[in-house]
Amino acid sequence: MSGKTKIGKMHTRSVPNRIVGWTLFWLGLVVLALNWIDQFSELAVLPGGHSPFYLAGGIAAAVVGLWRAGVMDAKQ
């Protein structure tokens, strides 16, 4: 066994990418919260009411937002 230490290259995303990513993440969470409110109350907060498309879109936006923000990047 060798005593070598592998030092990886540190990669961070640019500031505009991080801003867009975090904004998209929070917007996805807002859509999920509004969809939940629309489903369990009498309020009509989203056009068309509760929909699985809002659920899928909110989850997708949150995941893409985290990826754009650099949270899912491999760090060594």
C-alpha positions, 0 to 999 in steps of 0.5 A: 500500500502506498502512502500517496495522497491524492489531492483533487481539484476544487471546483466551485460554481460561479456566482450567477450560477449559484444565485440562479440555483438558490432562487430556483430551489426556493421557488420550487419549495414555494410551488410545493408549499402552495400546492400543499395549501391548495390541496388541503384547504379551500383557498385557490392559490394556484391556477387550476388548483392542486395538480400532480404537475405542480408537485412534479414541477416543484420537485424538479425545480428544487433538484435542478436548483440545488444542482445549479447552486453547486450543492451536488458537486463532488468535493474531494 
